[in-house]
Amino acid sequence: MSSNSVIVRRTAVAAPALMFGYGVLRFLDGRDGDRGNGPAWDAGHVAFFAAMVLFGVLAVALRPIAPAWARRTGTVAATLALAGVGCFLWVIAGDLSEGFREAAPLPEALRTGGAALFPLGMLMLLGLLVAARRAPVWSPLLFGAGIAAITVNLDLLPIASLVILAALAPLARRDDAADRRDDAHARGGDVAGRGGDVAGRGGRHAARRYENNAPVREVSREAVRAHFKAAI
């Protein structure tokens, strides 16, 4: 299995970092007791929008890392995460644009449970990575704790974002063990290929020696028969 891709490593850091930025800007926007319709509000929601886009990219990039025996489950998990991301983006776009919110309100069914599909899908993906030994057991636990903190109180968003960042931190590191396995496998294939070339060259050399020696043996037999007839 190959090392974590560049996309996985970068989005695992950038997505929670942007969410942290949204939490800080949301806190700054609410210092006057009124949230909304301000530069901090708009900038924070843009950061949140970008964070959710990157979470969606991360979910798609994690699916191929799932164990081979759980590829279908990985596909389902990534699909759930993307559906939840879509609901989040819909709500954020409505917060940024009143016209969009009035023209395309989020259906009530998606408003109540659609966003929950994102953490559900991500927890499934992280669980599959734990099964594949590509993430520690505490990674999905920390991720779930961060999501729970946001659910309890949005004011905990900065702290929850740092918890989620810690949960995804193992994905931001190169999987050196996997790289060593891949390098060893590649070296083994090269050695086997070189061995086959050597064997092939040896076989061709032996064939040429046989062909070169065959006439000599034939001449030698003719000489023996001629010598025998002369002796008779």
RAWOCOR-V606454 format. One record per residue. N is the residue number from 1. RES is the residue in one letter. PSI is psi in whole degrees, 0 to 359 (none if undefined). OMEGA is omega in degrees with one decimal (* if undefined). Layout:
BEGIN
N RES PSI OMEGA
N RES PSI OMEGA
END
This chain:
BEGIN
1 M 135 -174.3
2 S 167 179.9
3 S 161 176.4
4 N 134 -176.9
5 S 165 178.3
6 V 323 -179.6
7 I 315 179.5
8 V 313 -176.2
9 R 321 -176.4
10 R 316 -178.6
11 T 332 178.0
12 A 336 177.0
13 V 315 -173.0
14 A 320 -176.5
15 A 306 178.4
16 P 332 177.7
17 A 318 177.0
18 L 324 176.2
19 M 322 175.7
20 F 318 177.2
21 G 320 176.9
22 Y 318 179.6
23 G 319 179.7
24 V 315 -179.9
25 L 325 177.1
26 R 320 177.7
27 F 316 179.6
28 L 322 -179.1
29 D 330 -175.8
30 G 8 -178.9
31 R 332 179.5
32 D 6 179.5
33 G 2 -179.5
34 D 118 -179.9
35 R 138 176.0
36 G 157 175.3
37 N 45 177.2
38 G 165 -178.8
39 P 322 179.0
40 A 320 177.7
41 W 310 -178.0
42 D 314 -179.9
43 A 320 179.0
44 G 318 -179.8
45 H 327 174.1
46 V 318 177.3
47 A 320 179.3
48 F 319 177.7
49 F 312 179.5
50 A 322 179.3
51 A 316 -178.2
52 M 325 174.9
53 V 315 -179.9
54 L 326 174.4
55 F 322 176.6
56 G 318 176.4
57 V 319 179.0
58 L 317 -179.9
59 A 317 179.1
60 V 320 -178.7
61 A 335 179.7
62 L 335 -175.7
63 R 315 -179.8
64 P 342 -179.0
65 I 347 179.3
66 A 153 178.9
67 P 152 -177.4
68 A 326 -177.9
69 W 353 -177.2
70 A 28 -178.4
71 R 321 178.7
72 R 317 177.2
73 T 321 177.3
74 G 321 177.8
75 T 317 177.6
76 V 316 -178.9
77 A 315 179.1
78 A 322 178.3
79 T 317 177.5
80 L 316 179.8
81 A 318 179.5
82 L 322 177.2
83 A 317 177.6
84 G 320 176.9
85 V 318 178.5
86 G 320 177.9
87 C 318 177.2
88 F 314 -178.5
89 L 324 178.0
90 W 314 -179.8
91 V 318 -178.8
92 I 318 178.0
93 A 323 177.0
94 G 325 177.0
95 D 327 -179.9
96 L 332 -176.9
97 S 113 177.8
98 E 326 178.2
99 G 318 177.7
100 F 319 -179.4
101 R 321 180.0
102 E 326 -178.2
103 A 326 -176.7
104 A 73 178.8
105 P 145 179.0
106 L 129 178.4
107 P 146 -175.5
108 E 321 -179.2
109 A 320 178.6
110 L 331 179.7
111 R 324 -176.3
112 T 323 -174.5
113 G 350 -176.2
114 G 315 -178.2
115 A 334 -179.5
116 A 344 179.3
117 L 332 -180.0
118 F 303 179.3
119 P 328 178.2
120 L 312 179.3
121 G 320 179.8
122 M 320 178.0
123 L 322 176.9
124 M 316 180.0
125 L 316 178.4
126 L 324 176.2
127 G 321 177.3
128 L 323 177.5
129 L 325 175.1
130 V 317 178.9
131 A 327 179.3
132 A 2 -178.8
133 R 35 175.8
134 R 357 178.0
135 A 149 178.7
136 P 161 -178.0
137 V 326 -175.7
138 W 349 -177.6
139 S 305 177.2
140 P 331 178.5
141 L 316 177.9
142 L 319 179.0
143 F 315 178.2
144 G 323 178.3
145 A 320 178.1
146 G 316 178.1
147 I 320 179.4
148 A 321 179.2
149 A 319 178.1
150 I 321 -179.8
151 T 322 -178.8
152 V 315 -175.8
153 N 120 179.9
154 L 337 177.7
155 D 343 176.9
156 L 7 -175.1
157 L 316 178.3
158 P 315 179.4
159 I 318 179.9
160 A 324 179.0
161 S 321 177.4
162 L 324 176.7
163 V 317 178.3
164 I 322 176.2
165 L 317 177.5
166 A 323 179.4
167 A 325 -177.2
168 L 356 -177.4
169 A 321 178.6
170 P 333 179.1
171 L 341 -178.5
172 A 352 179.5
173 R 148 173.5
174 R 141 177.6
175 D 87 -175.7
176 D 324 179.6
177 A 317 178.5
178 A 322 178.3
179 D 319 179.5
180 R 322 177.8
181 R 318 180.0
182 D 319 179.4
183 D 318 179.0
184 A 319 178.3
185 H 319 180.0
186 A 319 178.5
187 R 321 177.7
188 G 319 177.8
189 G 322 178.8
190 D 318 179.3
191 V 316 179.1
192 A 320 179.0
193 G 317 178.3
194 R 323 177.3
195 G 320 177.8
196 G 321 178.3
197 D 317 179.2
198 V 315 179.3
199 A 319 179.3
200 G 317 179.0
201 R 321 178.5
202 G 319 179.2
203 G 319 179.6
204 R 322 178.3
205 H 319 179.0
206 A 320 179.1
207 A 318 179.6
208 R 322 178.1
209 R 321 179.5
210 Y 316 -179.8
211 E 321 -179.6
212 N 327 -177.5
213 N 338 -176.2
214 A 311 179.4
215 P 324 179.8
216 V 316 179.7
217 R 322 179.5
218 E 316 178.9
219 V 321 -179.9
220 S 320 179.0
221 R 319 177.6
222 E 319 179.5
223 A 321 179.6
224 V 317 -179.6
225 R 319 179.1
226 A 318 178.8
227 H 323 -179.7
228 F 318 178.4
229 K 320 178.8
230 A 325 -179.2
231 A 327 179.6
232 I none *
END
